[in-house]
């Protein structure tokens, strides 16, 4: 059981530190990709028609608004990643505590399943909330997302 504990600590540290390092190294590339997505989105809006919220803006204001929205999409994605990662690590330790104090593997698995369902629910609520806020501003976040 101690090997699982050490393994979880190492994997959690690698995930968090690795994501921080990748974010720093890829910042310039990500900015270029965001700018390209904004330009493609603007071209698409010109063909499909502007939403009312974006139609009242000048070209420069619209471009800045879409660029800020694209950065918010990326920040929201990172935020959900960190919530999932840290929540998963905490869930593992809580499940480990229940396994040690309770019935062993059964309590461990039940606690992990409950934690996974809770984290999934939190991520869905955050995603839907963010999507509705952006749609109220006339922005489709799927067209700004960088994979």
Secondary structure, 3 states (H helix, E strand, C coil): CHHHHHHHHHHHHHHHHHHHHHHHHCHHHHHHHHHHHHHHHHHHHHHHCCCHHHHCCCHHHHHHHHHHHHHHHHHHHHHHHHHHHHHHHHHHHHHHHHHHHCCCHHHHHHHHHHHHHHHHHHHHHHHHHHHHHHHHCCCCHHHCCCC
